[in-house]
Amino acid sequence: MVSLLGGIIALVLGIVALIFWFGELLDVLKGTLPILFILGGILAAYLGFEEIKDKSSSNNQNDETNELKNEVQNLKEEIKGLKEKKSSGEAEKKE
């Protein structure tokens, strides 16, 4: 209940202050908007650069992943061949 009452009081005071100090609010906005645009541009450029780095590292990881998959496949084939060789050797021994 106290939070609701405090919120309503803050809302009313904010509206009254906005009406009486609207000119000062515009002066503050005139001073802060260029700084906000500069900081926003820096942030956007940084995020774009990081995205490019992530894509290039992702491509490198995909290449490494493909190489590892090929190696695993080769090892599976080699194990299969060894199992076949072993089973055919055991069959010859039984005969």
Backbone as XML, in Angstrom:
<?xml version="1.0"?>
<chain id="A" units="angstrom">
  <residue number="1" name="MET">
    <atom name="N" x="0.822" y="-1.189" z="0.000"/>
    <atom name="CA" x="0.000" y="0.000" z="0.000"/>
    <atom name="C" x="0.866" y="1.252" z="0.000"/>
  </residue>
  <residue number="2" name="VAL">
    <atom name="N" x="1.951" y="1.209" z="0.769"/>
    <atom name="CA" x="2.842" y="2.361" z="0.862"/>
    <atom name="C" x="3.498" y="2.607" z="-0.504"/>
  </residue>
  <residue number="3" name="SER">
    <atom name="N" x="3.848" y="1.529" z="-1.197"/>
    <atom name="CA" x="4.476" y="1.673" z="-2.507"/>
    <atom name="C" x="3.512" y="2.318" z="-3.495"/>
  </residue>
  <residue number="4" name="LEU">
    <atom name="N" x="2.255" y="1.931" z="-3.443"/>
    <atom name="CA" x="1.248" y="2.507" z="-4.331"/>
    <atom name="C" x="1.099" y="3.996" z="-4.067"/>
  </residue>
  <residue number="5" name="LEU">
    <atom name="N" x="1.014" y="4.366" z="-2.811"/>
    <atom name="CA" x="0.868" y="5.775" z="-2.448"/>
    <atom name="C" x="2.102" y="6.574" z="-2.863"/>
  </residue>
  <residue number="6" name="GLY">
    <atom name="N" x="3.281" y="6.014" z="-2.632"/>
    <atom name="CA" x="4.518" y="6.685" z="-3.042"/>
    <atom name="C" x="4.601" y="6.838" z="-4.546"/>
  </residue>
  <residue number="7" name="GLY">
    <atom name="N" x="4.169" y="5.828" z="-5.275"/>
    <atom name="CA" x="4.173" y="5.900" z="-6.735"/>
    <atom name="C" x="3.231" y="6.955" z="-7.266"/>
  </residue>
  <residue number="8" name="ILE">
    <atom name="N" x="2.058" y="7.053" z="-6.680"/>
    <atom name="CA" x="1.082" y="8.071" z="-7.122"/>
    <atom name="C" x="1.621" y="9.469" z="-6.833"/>
  </residue>
  <residue number="9" name="ILE">
    <atom name="N" x="2.229" y="9.662" z="-5.667"/>
    <atom name="CA" x="2.792" y="10.977" z="-5.324"/>
    <atom name="C" x="3.915" y="11.329" z="-6.290"/>
  </residue>
  <residue number="10" name="ALA">
    <atom name="N" x="4.798" y="10.387" z="-6.597"/>
    <atom name="CA" x="5.895" y="10.635" z="-7.535"/>
    <atom name="C" x="5.359" y="10.958" z="-8.919"/>
  </residue>
  <residue number="11" name="LEU">
    <atom name="N" x="4.313" y="10.287" z="-9.344"/>
    <atom name="CA" x="3.708" y="10.547" z="-10.648"/>
    <atom name="C" x="3.154" y="11.959" z="-10.720"/>
  </residue>
  <residue number="12" name="VAL">
    <atom name="N" x="2.421" y="12.378" z="-9.688"/>
    <atom name="CA" x="1.832" y="13.728" z="-9.672"/>
    <atom name="C" x="2.937" y="14.779" z="-9.655"/>
  </residue>
  <residue number="13" name="LEU">
    <atom name="N" x="3.966" y="14.588" z="-8.819"/>
    <atom name="CA" x="5.069" y="15.555" z="-8.769"/>
    <atom name="C" x="5.819" y="15.615" z="-10.096"/>
  </residue>
  <residue number="14" name="GLY">
    <atom name="N" x="5.981" y="14.468" z="-10.739"/>
    <atom name="CA" x="6.651" y="14.446" z="-12.040"/>
    <atom name="C" x="5.878" y="15.194" z="-13.101"/>
  </residue>
  <residue number="15" name="ILE">
    <atom name="N" x="4.566" y="15.042" z="-13.107"/>
    <atom name="CA" x="3.734" y="15.765" z="-14.088"/>
    <atom name="C" x="3.779" y="17.267" z="-13.823"/>
  </residue>
  <residue number="16" name="VAL">
    <atom name="N" x="3.687" y="17.663" z="-12.558"/>
    <atom name="CA" x="3.738" y="19.094" z="-12.203"/>
    <atom name="C" x="5.096" y="19.678" z="-12.588"/>
  </residue>
  <residue number="17" name="ALA">
    <atom name="N" x="6.176" y="18.965" z="-12.281"/>
    <atom name="CA" x="7.512" y="19.448" z="-12.620"/>
    <atom name="C" x="7.688" y="19.546" z="-14.130"/>
  </residue>
  <residue number="18" name="LEU">
    <atom name="N" x="7.136" y="18.607" z="-14.869"/>
    <atom name="CA" x="7.237" y="18.634" z="-16.330"/>
    <atom name="C" x="6.531" y="19.857" z="-16.892"/>
  </residue>
  <residue number="19" name="ILE">
    <atom name="N" x="5.380" y="20.207" z="-16.317"/>
    <atom name="CA" x="4.634" y="21.368" z="-16.802"/>
    <atom name="C" x="5.402" y="22.657" z="-16.521"/>
  </residue>
  <residue number="20" name="PHE">
    <atom name="N" x="5.922" y="22.801" z="-15.298"/>
    <atom name="CA" x="6.581" y="24.053" z="-14.924"/>
    <atom name="C" x="7.985" y="24.183" z="-15.505"/>
  </residue>
  <residue number="21" name="TRP">
    <atom name="N" x="8.702" y="23.105" z="-15.673"/>
    <atom name="CA" x="10.092" y="23.175" z="-16.130"/>
    <atom name="C" x="10.276" y="22.529" z="-17.502"/>
  </residue>
  <residue number="22" name="PHE">
    <atom name="N" x="9.306" y="22.663" z="-18.375"/>
    <atom name="CA" x="9.395" y="22.056" z="-19.696"/>
    <atom name="C" x="10.539" y="22.667" z="-20.512"/>
  </residue>
  <residue number="23" name="GLY">
    <atom name="N" x="10.726" y="23.968" z="-20.413"/>
    <atom name="CA" x="11.820" y="24.638" z="-21.135"/>
    <atom name="C" x="13.177" y="24.129" z="-20.685"/>
  </residue>
  <residue number="24" name="GLU">
    <atom name="N" x="13.351" y="23.978" z="-19.375"/>
    <atom name="CA" x="14.618" y="23.460" z="-18.851"/>
    <atom name="C" x="14.838" y="22.011" z="-19.288"/>
  </residue>
  <residue number="25" name="LEU">
    <atom name="N" x="13.747" y="21.246" z="-19.355"/>
    <atom name="CA" x="13.851" y="19.864" z="-19.826"/>
    <atom name="C" x="14.368" y="19.836" z="-21.266"/>
  </residue>
  <residue number="26" name="LEU">
    <atom name="N" x="13.870" y="20.733" z="-22.094"/>
    <atom name="CA" x="14.344" y="20.784" z="-23.482"/>
    <atom name="C" x="15.816" y="21.177" z="-23.545"/>
  </residue>
  <residue number="27" name="ASP">
    <atom name="N" x="16.246" y="22.092" z="-22.666"/>
    <atom name="CA" x="17.668" y="22.469" z="-22.634"/>
    <atom name="C" x="18.544" y="21.269" z="-22.257"/>
  </residue>
  <residue number="28" name="VAL">
    <atom name="N" x="18.092" y="20.514" z="-21.284"/>
    <atom name="CA" x="18.849" y="19.326" z="-20.877"/>
    <atom name="C" x="18.896" y="18.316" z="-22.020"/>
  </residue>
  <residue number="29" name="LEU">
    <atom name="N" x="17.770" y="18.121" z="-22.697"/>
    <atom name="CA" x="17.752" y="17.188" z="-23.825"/>
    <atom name="C" x="18.680" y="17.643" z="-24.948"/>
  </residue>
  <residue number="30" name="LYS">
    <atom name="N" x="18.708" y="18.959" z="-25.189"/>
    <atom name="CA" x="19.605" y="19.482" z="-26.222"/>
    <atom name="C" x="21.063" y="19.189" z="-25.880"/>
  </residue>
  <residue number="31" name="GLY">
    <atom name="N" x="21.391" y="19.197" z="-24.611"/>
    <atom name="CA" x="22.770" y="18.944" z="-24.209"/>
    <atom name="C" x="23.122" y="17.466" z="-24.148"/>
  </residue>
  <residue number="32" name="THR">
    <atom name="N" x="22.153" y="16.642" z="-23.821"/>
    <atom name="CA" x="22.475" y="15.218" z="-23.641"/>
    <atom name="C" x="22.307" y="14.381" z="-24.904"/>
  </residue>
  <residue number="33" name="LEU">
    <atom name="N" x="21.459" y="14.801" z="-25.826"/>
    <atom name="CA" x="21.233" y="13.981" z="-27.025"/>
    <atom name="C" x="22.499" y="13.759" z="-27.850"/>
  </residue>
  <residue number="34" name="PRO">
    <atom name="N" x="23.320" y="14.794" z="-28.110"/>
    <atom name="CA" x="24.546" y="14.507" z="-28.880"/>
    <atom name="C" x="25.462" y="13.493" z="-28.189"/>
  </residue>
  <residue number="35" name="ILE">
    <atom name="N" x="25.578" y="13.604" z="-26.874"/>
    <atom name="CA" x="26.416" y="12.655" z="-26.142"/>
    <atom name="C" x="25.826" y="11.247" z="-26.241"/>
  </residue>
  <residue number="36" name="LEU">
    <atom name="N" x="24.511" y="11.141" z="-26.107"/>
    <atom name="CA" x="23.867" y="9.832" z="-26.213"/>
    <atom name="C" x="24.039" y="9.234" z="-27.615"/>
  </residue>
  <residue number="37" name="PHE">
    <atom name="N" x="23.943" y="10.081" z="-28.644"/>
    <atom name="CA" x="24.151" y="9.589" z="-30.009"/>
    <atom name="C" x="25.587" y="9.091" z="-30.197"/>
  </residue>
  <residue number="38" name="ILE">
    <atom name="N" x="26.551" y="9.827" z="-29.654"/>
    <atom name="CA" x="27.949" y="9.409" z="-29.776"/>
    <atom name="C" x="28.169" y="8.084" z="-29.062"/>
  </residue>
  <residue number="39" name="LEU">
    <atom name="N" x="27.690" y="7.975" z="-27.835"/>
    <atom name="CA" x="27.853" y="6.729" z="-27.091"/>
    <atom name="C" x="27.110" y="5.572" z="-27.752"/>
  </residue>
  <residue number="40" name="GLY">
    <atom name="N" x="25.919" y="5.838" z="-28.266"/>
    <atom name="CA" x="25.169" y="4.801" z="-28.970"/>
    <atom name="C" x="25.880" y="4.338" z="-30.231"/>
  </residue>
  <residue number="41" name="GLY">
    <atom name="N" x="26.485" y="5.284" z="-30.959"/>
    <atom name="CA" x="27.241" y="4.926" z="-32.155"/>
    <atom name="C" x="28.466" y="4.091" z="-31.833"/>
  </residue>
  <residue number="42" name="ILE">
    <atom name="N" x="29.154" y="4.463" z="-30.755"/>
    <atom name="CA" x="30.319" y="3.679" z="-30.331"/>
    <atom name="C" x="29.889" y="2.264" z="-29.961"/>
  </residue>
  <residue number="43" name="LEU">
    <atom name="N" x="28.805" y="2.153" z="-29.211"/>
    <atom name="CA" x="28.309" y="0.838" z="-28.809"/>
    <atom name="C" x="27.907" y="0.006" z="-30.025"/>
  </residue>
  <residue number="44" name="ALA">
    <atom name="N" x="27.202" y="0.609" z="-30.977"/>
    <atom name="CA" x="26.771" y="-0.124" z="-32.167"/>
    <atom name="C" x="27.974" y="-0.584" z="-32.989"/>
  </residue>
  <residue number="45" name="ALA">
    <atom name="N" x="28.994" y="0.273" z="-33.128"/>
    <atom name="CA" x="30.192" y="-0.100" z="-33.878"/>
    <atom name="C" x="30.918" y="-1.244" z="-33.180"/>
  </residue>
  <residue number="46" name="TYR">
    <atom name="N" x="31.023" y="-1.176" z="-31.870"/>
    <atom name="CA" x="31.688" y="-2.235" z="-31.101"/>
    <atom name="C" x="30.945" y="-3.558" z="-31.264"/>
  </residue>
  <residue number="47" name="LEU">
    <atom name="N" x="29.624" y="-3.524" z="-31.148"/>
    <atom name="CA" x="28.843" y="-4.758" z="-31.279"/>
    <atom name="C" x="28.948" y="-5.334" z="-32.684"/>
  </residue>
  <residue number="48" name="GLY">
    <atom name="N" x="28.977" y="-4.467" z="-33.688"/>
    <atom name="CA" x="29.148" y="-4.938" z="-35.065"/>
    <atom name="C" x="30.500" y="-5.605" z="-35.255"/>
  </residue>
  <residue number="49" name="PHE">
    <atom name="N" x="31.543" y="-5.011" z="-34.685"/>
    <atom name="CA" x="32.886" y="-5.588" z="-34.765"/>
    <atom name="C" x="32.930" y="-6.939" z="-34.073"/>
  </residue>
  <residue number="50" name="GLU">
    <atom name="N" x="32.312" y="-7.052" z="-32.910"/>
    <atom name="CA" x="32.280" y="-8.323" z="-32.186"/>
    <atom name="C" x="31.511" y="-9.389" z="-32.969"/>
  </residue>
  <residue number="51" name="GLU">
    <atom name="N" x="30.446" y="-8.978" z="-33.651"/>
    <atom name="CA" x="29.673" y="-9.931" z="-34.450"/>
    <atom name="C" x="30.519" y="-10.475" z="-35.592"/>
  </residue>
  <residue number="52" name="ILE">
    <atom name="N" x="31.300" y="-9.609" z="-36.223"/>
    <atom name="CA" x="32.181" y="-10.044" z="-37.308"/>
    <atom name="C" x="33.223" y="-11.020" z="-36.769"/>
  </residue>
  <residue number="53" name="LYS">
    <atom name="N" x="33.790" y="-10.713" z="-35.594"/>
    <atom name="CA" x="34.772" y="-11.618" z="-34.988"/>
    <atom name="C" x="34.137" y="-12.962" z="-34.660"/>
  </residue>
  <residue number="54" name="ASP">
    <atom name="N" x="32.915" y="-12.948" z="-34.143"/>
    <atom name="CA" x="32.230" y="-14.198" z="-33.795"/>
    <atom name="C" x="31.980" y="-15.045" z="-35.033"/>
  </residue>
  <residue number="55" name="LYS">
    <atom name="N" x="31.576" y="-14.403" z="-36.130"/>
    <atom name="CA" x="31.325" y="-15.155" z="-37.360"/>
    <atom name="C" x="32.601" y="-15.796" z="-37.880"/>
  </residue>
  <residue number="56" name="SER">
    <atom name="N" x="33.719" y="-15.057" z="-37.837"/>
    <atom name="CA" x="34.966" y="-15.618" z="-38.342"/>
    <atom name="C" x="35.449" y="-16.754" z="-37.449"/>
  </residue>
  <residue number="57" name="SER">
    <atom name="N" x="35.293" y="-16.617" z="-36.134"/>
    <atom name="CA" x="35.707" y="-17.714" z="-35.256"/>
    <atom name="C" x="34.761" y="-18.898" z="-35.396"/>
  </residue>
  <residue number="58" name="SER">
    <atom name="N" x="33.498" y="-18.630" z="-35.696"/>
    <atom name="CA" x="32.531" y="-19.712" z="-35.909"/>
    <atom name="C" x="32.911" y="-20.511" z="-37.146"/>
  </residue>
  <residue number="59" name="ASN">
    <atom name="N" x="33.362" y="-19.822" z="-38.192"/>
    <atom name="CA" x="33.787" y="-20.528" z="-39.403"/>
    <atom name="C" x="34.998" y="-21.401" z="-39.103"/>
  </residue>
  <residue number="60" name="ASN">
    <atom name="N" x="35.930" y="-20.889" z="-38.290"/>
    <atom name="CA" x="37.099" y="-21.676" z="-37.929"/>
    <atom name="C" x="36.682" y="-22.904" z="-37.119"/>
  </residue>
  <residue number="61" name="GLN">
    <atom name="N" x="35.736" y="-22.734" z="-36.227"/>
    <atom name="CA" x="35.274" y="-23.854" z="-35.423"/>
    <atom name="C" x="34.570" y="-24.884" z="-36.291"/>
  </residue>
  <residue number="62" name="ASN">
    <atom name="N" x="33.814" y="-24.417" z="-37.295"/>
    <atom name="CA" x="33.145" y="-25.354" z="-38.200"/>
    <atom name="C" x="34.167" y="-26.178" z="-38.968"/>
  </residue>
  <residue number="63" name="ASP">
    <atom name="N" x="35.262" y="-25.532" z="-39.414"/>
    <atom name="CA" x="36.310" y="-26.266" z="-40.121"/>
    <atom name="C" x="36.930" y="-27.315" z="-39.207"/>
  </residue>
  <residue number="64" name="GLU">
    <atom name="N" x="37.223" y="-26.915" z="-37.967"/>
    <atom name="CA" x="37.804" y="-27.867" z="-37.018"/>
    <atom name="C" x="36.825" y="-29.002" z="-36.721"/>
  </residue>
  <residue number="65" name="THR">
    <atom name="N" x="35.551" y="-28.668" z="-36.605"/>
    <atom name="CA" x="34.536" y="-29.684" z="-36.331"/>
    <atom name="C" x="34.466" y="-30.674" z="-37.487"/>
  </residue>
  <residue number="66" name="ASN">
    <atom name="N" x="34.497" y="-30.190" z="-38.711"/>
    <atom name="CA" x="34.458" y="-31.085" z="-39.873"/>
    <atom name="C" x="35.687" y="-31.982" z="-39.913"/>
  </residue>
  <residue number="67" name="GLU">
    <atom name="N" x="36.843" y="-31.427" z="-39.582"/>
    <atom name="CA" x="38.056" y="-32.238" z="-39.569"/>
    <atom name="C" x="37.948" y="-33.340" z="-38.523"/>
  </residue>
  <residue number="68" name="LEU">
    <atom name="N" x="37.441" y="-32.994" z="-37.350"/>
    <atom name="CA" x="37.292" y="-34.001" z="-36.288"/>
    <atom name="C" x="36.268" y="-35.063" z="-36.667"/>
  </residue>
  <residue number="69" name="LYS">
    <atom name="N" x="35.181" y="-34.660" z="-37.312"/>
    <atom name="CA" x="34.182" y="-35.635" z="-37.753"/>
    <atom name="C" x="34.786" y="-36.597" z="-38.768"/>
  </residue>
  <residue number="70" name="ASN">
    <atom name="N" x="35.585" y="-36.063" z="-39.693"/>
    <atom name="CA" x="36.236" y="-36.930" z="-40.682"/>
    <atom name="C" x="37.200" y="-37.900" z="-40.005"/>
  </residue>
  <residue number="71" name="GLU">
    <atom name="N" x="37.937" y="-37.404" z="-39.025"/>
    <atom name="CA" x="38.875" y="-38.263" z="-38.309"/>
    <atom name="C" x="38.138" y="-39.370" z="-37.561"/>
  </residue>
  <residue number="72" name="VAL">
    <atom name="N" x="37.023" y="-39.026" z="-36.912"/>
    <atom name="CA" x="36.227" y="-40.021" z="-36.202"/>
    <atom name="C" x="35.702" y="-41.070" z="-37.180"/>
  </residue>
  <residue number="73" name="GLN">
    <atom name="N" x="35.219" y="-40.628" z="-38.337"/>
    <atom name="CA" x="34.712" y="-41.560" z="-39.338"/>
    <atom name="C" x="35.814" y="-42.503" z="-39.813"/>
  </residue>
  <residue number="74" name="ASN">
    <atom name="N" x="37.013" y="-41.949" z="-40.042"/>
    <atom name="CA" x="38.138" y="-42.796" z="-40.464"/>
    <atom name="C" x="38.490" y="-43.818" z="-39.394"/>
  </residue>
  <residue number="75" name="LEU">
    <atom name="N" x="38.470" y="-43.389" z="-38.134"/>
    <atom name="CA" x="38.781" y="-44.312" z="-37.046"/>
    <atom name="C" x="37.712" y="-45.392" z="-36.917"/>
  </residue>
  <residue number="76" name="LYS">
    <atom name="N" x="36.444" y="-45.025" z="-37.118"/>
    <atom name="CA" x="35.378" y="-46.033" z="-37.079"/>
    <atom name="C" x="35.581" y="-47.083" z="-38.167"/>
  </residue>
  <residue number="77" name="GLU">
    <atom name="N" x="35.936" y="-46.618" z="-39.367"/>
    <atom name="CA" x="36.171" y="-47.548" z="-40.471"/>
    <atom name="C" x="37.370" y="-48.444" z="-40.165"/>
  </residue>
  <residue number="78" name="GLU">
    <atom name="N" x="38.404" y="-47.863" z="-39.566"/>
    <atom name="CA" x="39.591" y="-48.644" z="-39.225"/>
    <atom name="C" x="39.249" y="-49.700" z="-38.173"/>
  </residue>
  <residue number="79" name="ILE">
    <atom name="N" x="38.463" y="-49.333" z="-37.171"/>
    <atom name="CA" x="38.049" y="-50.284" z="-36.135"/>
    <atom name="C" x="37.196" y="-51.387" z="-36.751"/>
  </residue>
  <residue number="80" name="LYS">
    <atom name="N" x="36.295" y="-51.011" z="-37.657"/>
    <atom name="CA" x="35.447" y="-52.003" z="-38.316"/>
    <atom name="C" x="36.308" y="-52.986" z="-39.108"/>
  </residue>
  <residue number="81" name="GLY">
    <atom name="N" x="37.305" y="-52.453" z="-39.809"/>
    <atom name="CA" x="38.211" y="-53.325" z="-40.566"/>
    <atom name="C" x="38.985" y="-54.259" z="-39.661"/>
  </residue>
  <residue number="82" name="LEU">
    <atom name="N" x="39.446" y="-53.733" z="-38.518"/>
    <atom name="CA" x="40.183" y="-54.585" z="-37.576"/>
    <atom name="C" x="39.290" y="-55.670" z="-36.986"/>
  </residue>
  <residue number="83" name="LYS">
    <atom name="N" x="38.028" y="-55.321" z="-36.709"/>
    <atom name="CA" x="37.090" y="-56.315" z="-36.184"/>
    <atom name="C" x="36.837" y="-57.411" z="-37.211"/>
  </residue>
  <residue number="84" name="GLU">
    <atom name="N" x="36.683" y="-57.016" z="-38.482"/>
    <atom name="CA" x="36.463" y="-58.000" z="-39.540"/>
    <atom name="C" x="37.690" y="-58.895" z="-39.707"/>
  </residue>
  <residue number="85" name="LYS">
    <atom name="N" x="38.859" y="-58.278" z="-39.616"/>
    <atom name="CA" x="40.099" y="-59.036" z="-39.753"/>
    <atom name="C" x="40.239" y="-60.025" z="-38.596"/>
  </residue>
  <residue number="86" name="LYS">
    <atom name="N" x="39.890" y="-59.569" z="-37.407"/>
    <atom name="CA" x="39.971" y="-60.427" z="-36.227"/>
    <atom name="C" x="38.971" y="-61.579" z="-36.327"/>
  </residue>
  <residue number="87" name="SER">
    <atom name="N" x="37.744" y="-61.263" z="-36.746"/>
    <atom name="CA" x="36.728" y="-62.314" z="-36.847"/>
    <atom name="C" x="37.080" y="-63.317" z="-37.950"/>
  </residue>
  <residue number="88" name="SER">
    <atom name="N" x="37.668" y="-62.855" z="-39.053"/>
    <atom name="CA" x="38.050" y="-63.792" z="-40.105"/>
    <atom name="C" x="39.254" y="-64.626" z="-39.657"/>
  </residue>
  <residue number="89" name="GLY">
    <atom name="N" x="40.149" y="-64.064" z="-38.840"/>
    <atom name="CA" x="41.282" y="-64.813" z="-38.295"/>
    <atom name="C" x="40.817" y="-65.871" z="-37.321"/>
  </residue>
  <residue number="90" name="GLU">
    <atom name="N" x="39.809" y="-65.569" z="-36.510"/>
    <atom name="CA" x="39.274" y="-66.557" z="-35.577"/>
    <atom name="C" x="38.560" y="-67.672" z="-36.332"/>
  </residue>
  <residue number="91" name="ALA">
    <atom name="N" x="37.887" y="-67.326" z="-37.425"/>
    <atom name="CA" x="37.188" y="-68.349" z="-38.213"/>
    <atom name="C" x="38.189" y="-69.308" z="-38.840"/>
  </residue>
  <residue number="92" name="GLU">
    <atom name="N" x="39.336" y="-68.811" z="-39.285"/>
    <atom name="CA" x="40.371" y="-69.662" z="-39.884"/>
    <atom name="C" x="40.971" y="-70.590" z="-38.832"/>
  </residue>
  <residue number="93" name="LYS">
    <atom name="N" x="41.111" y="-70.071" z="-37.590"/>
    <atom name="CA" x="41.686" y="-70.886" z="-36.510"/>
    <atom name="C" x="40.756" y="-72.046" z="-36.143"/>
  </residue>
  <residue number="94" name="LYS">
    <atom name="N" x="39.468" y="-71.813" z="-36.205"/>
    <atom name="CA" x="38.478" y="-72.848" z="-35.851"/>
    <atom name="C" x="38.461" y="-73.957" z="-36.878"/>
  </residue>
  <residue number="95" name="GLU">
    <atom name="N" x="38.797" y="-73.648" z="-38.107"/>
    <atom name="CA" x="38.763" y="-74.646" z="-39.174"/>
    <atom name="C" x="39.969" y="-75.468" z="-39.082"/>
  </residue>
</chain>
